[in-house]
Amino acid sequence: MTASRQPGALAALGEGRLAGSWTLDAARSQVGLASKKLWGLVPVKGVFGEVSGSGAVTEAGEVTGTLTVAAGSIDTKLKWRDAHVRSAHFLDVANCPDITFSVETISLAADGVTVVGSLTVRDVTRQVSFGALVSGNDGEVTLDAEVPVNRFDYGVTFNPLGHVAKMSAITVHAVFTRQ
């Protein structure tokens, strides 16, 4: 997505034209996880196969909503690695099946929007803030973002030999349609 596609959606948000209820189109949306291992030299990427969400926009342009990811739906293209990422060493899906993000505010920024909300991973909740690009119109809105996350902040501290990077990125391509 390019910044040039943003003004219509941003203007619609600011003018209250996006007021109403919105649902995530899971078939057209994607949430991924990117990290590095082997002392930050080898990238590891995965995509979550199950994602859901909804939101609401007020006439004043205030946004609330929730995005939920089934942590066990991670697919890194290696079955043994997927099993390890799902284990108690990392996402602990047996005890913490979902990763959730709850939007508290979305505000207009010079190059898109700034999103502030609560991210919950392994039952640990932290407030995060990140920039996002927005495109769309009155019936469909797309949000694209890369959210940097220190996995140690969420209790994901398994790191034998120090070969797994602390920082990861959650990538989001979320398509919302008006209900």
C-alpha positions as CSV (number, residue, x, y, z in Angstrom):
1,M,0.0,0.0,0.0
2,T,1.2,3.4,-0.7
3,A,0.7,6.6,1.3
4,S,-1.1,8.1,-1.7
5,R,-4.0,5.7,-1.2
6,Q,-4.6,7.0,2.3
7,P,-6.2,10.4,2.1
8,G,-9.7,9.1,1.2
9,A,-9.9,6.7,4.2
10,L,-8.4,9.3,6.5
11,A,-10.7,12.0,5.4
12,A,-13.7,9.6,5.8
13,L,-12.5,8.9,9.4
14,G,-12.1,12.5,10.2
15,E,-15.5,13.4,8.7
16,G,-17.4,10.7,10.5
17,R,-18.3,8.8,7.4
18,L,-16.9,5.6,8.8
19,A,-19.3,5.6,11.8
20,G,-20.8,2.2,12.5
21,S,-19.8,-1.4,13.1
22,W,-17.1,-3.2,11.2
23,T,-16.1,-6.9,10.9
24,L,-12.7,-8.3,9.9
25,D,-12.7,-10.1,6.6
26,A,-10.6,-13.1,7.8
27,A,-10.2,-14.5,4.3
28,R,-8.5,-11.3,3.0
29,S,-6.6,-10.4,6.2
30,Q,-3.3,-11.7,7.4
31,V,-1.3,-11.6,10.7
32,G,2.2,-12.7,10.7
33,L,5.2,-13.0,13.1
34,A,8.8,-12.3,12.1
35,S,11.8,-12.9,14.3
36,K,15.5,-13.7,13.9
37,K,17.5,-16.6,15.3
38,L,21.1,-17.7,15.2
39,W,22.2,-14.4,16.8
40,G,20.0,-12.2,14.7
41,L,21.3,-13.5,11.3
42,V,18.5,-15.9,10.1
43,P,15.0,-14.5,9.6
44,V,12.1,-16.7,10.7
45,K,8.6,-15.9,9.5
46,G,5.2,-17.4,10.2
47,V,1.6,-16.7,9.4
48,F,-1.4,-17.2,11.7
49,G,-4.1,-19.1,9.9
50,E,-7.0,-18.1,12.2
51,V,-7.8,-14.5,12.9
52,S,-11.0,-12.7,13.8
53,G,-12.0,-9.2,14.8
54,S,-14.5,-6.4,14.9
55,G,-14.6,-2.7,15.6
56,A,-16.8,0.3,15.9
57,V,-16.3,3.9,14.8
58,T,-18.3,6.8,16.4
59,E,-19.5,9.9,14.5
60,A,-16.6,11.7,16.1
61,G,-14.1,9.3,14.6
62,E,-13.3,7.4,17.8
63,V,-12.4,3.8,17.1
64,T,-12.6,0.7,19.3
65,G,-12.2,-2.9,18.4
66,T,-10.5,-6.2,19.0
67,L,-8.3,-8.4,16.8
68,T,-7.9,-12.1,18.0
69,V,-5.4,-14.5,16.7
70,A,-5.4,-18.3,17.4
71,A,-1.8,-18.7,18.6
72,G,-1.8,-22.4,17.7
73,S,-2.6,-21.5,14.1
74,I,1.0,-20.4,13.4
75,D,2.6,-21.8,10.3
76,T,6.3,-21.3,9.7
77,K,6.5,-23.9,7.0
78,L,8.4,-26.3,9.3
79,K,6.2,-28.7,11.4
80,W,8.9,-29.2,14.1
81,R,9.4,-25.5,14.5
82,D,5.6,-24.8,14.6
83,A,5.3,-27.4,17.4
84,H,8.2,-25.7,19.3
85,V,6.7,-22.2,18.8
86,R,3.4,-23.5,20.1
87,S,5.0,-25.1,23.2
88,A,5.5,-23.5,26.7
89,H,8.9,-22.3,25.5
90,F,7.2,-19.7,23.3
91,L,3.5,-19.1,22.8
92,D,2.2,-21.8,25.3
93,V,-1.0,-22.4,23.3
94,A,-2.1,-25.1,25.7
95,N,-2.6,-22.5,28.4
96,C,-2.9,-19.3,26.3
97,P,-4.7,-20.1,23.1
98,D,-5.2,-16.6,21.9
99,I,-3.2,-13.4,21.1
100,T,-5.4,-10.4,21.3
101,F,-5.1,-6.7,20.5
102,S,-7.7,-4.3,21.8
103,V,-7.8,-0.8,20.2
104,E,-8.0,2.1,22.6
105,T,-7.5,5.0,20.2
106,I,-6.7,5.7,16.6
107,S,-5.5,9.2,15.8
108,L,-4.7,10.8,12.5
109,A,-0.9,11.2,11.9
110,A,1.0,12.9,9.1
111,D,1.7,9.6,7.4
112,G,-1.4,7.6,8.4
113,V,-2.7,6.8,11.8
114,T,-1.2,6.1,15.2
115,V,-2.9,3.1,16.9
116,V,-2.7,2.7,20.7
117,G,-4.1,-0.4,22.4
118,S,-3.4,-3.4,24.6
119,L,-1.6,-6.4,23.3
120,T,-2.1,-9.7,25.2
121,V,0.4,-12.6,24.6
122,R,0.6,-15.5,27.1
123,D,-1.9,-13.8,29.4
124,V,0.5,-10.8,29.8
125,T,-1.0,-7.5,28.6
126,R,1.0,-4.4,27.7
127,Q,0.1,-1.2,26.0
128,V,1.6,-0.7,22.6
129,S,1.6,2.2,20.1
130,F,2.4,1.9,16.4
131,G,1.9,3.7,13.1
132,A,-0.3,2.2,10.4
133,L,-1.3,2.9,6.9
134,V,-5.0,3.1,6.1
135,S,-6.8,2.8,2.8
136,G,-10.3,2.2,1.6
137,N,-13.7,3.9,1.4
138,D,-17.0,4.1,3.2
139,G,-17.7,0.3,2.8
140,E,-14.2,-1.2,3.3
141,V,-11.1,-0.1,5.2
142,T,-7.7,-1.8,5.2
143,L,-5.1,-1.2,7.9
144,D,-1.4,-2.3,7.4
145,A,1.1,-2.2,10.2
146,E,4.3,-3.7,11.5
147,V,4.3,-3.8,15.3
148,P,7.7,-4.2,17.0
149,V,7.5,-6.4,20.1
150,N,10.0,-7.4,22.8
151,R,9.0,-11.0,23.4
152,F,10.7,-10.9,26.9
153,D,8.0,-8.3,27.9
154,Y,5.4,-11.1,27.4
155,G,7.2,-13.8,29.3
156,V,8.6,-15.5,26.1
157,T,12.2,-15.8,27.5
158,F,13.3,-19.2,26.2
159,N,16.7,-18.5,24.6
160,P,19.3,-21.2,25.0
161,L,22.7,-20.0,23.9
162,G,21.3,-16.6,23.3
163,H,20.6,-17.4,19.7
164,V,17.0,-16.1,19.5
165,A,16.5,-12.3,19.1
166,K,14.5,-10.5,21.8
167,M,12.7,-8.3,19.2
168,S,10.0,-9.7,16.9
169,A,7.6,-8.0,14.6
170,I,3.9,-8.7,14.3
171,T,2.8,-7.8,10.7
172,V,-0.9,-7.0,10.2
173,H,-2.9,-6.7,7.0
174,A,-6.4,-6.2,8.2
175,V,-9.4,-5.7,5.9
176,F,-12.6,-4.5,7.6
177,T,-16.0,-4.4,6.0
178,R,-19.0,-2.4,7.2
179,Q,-21.7,-4.6,8.9
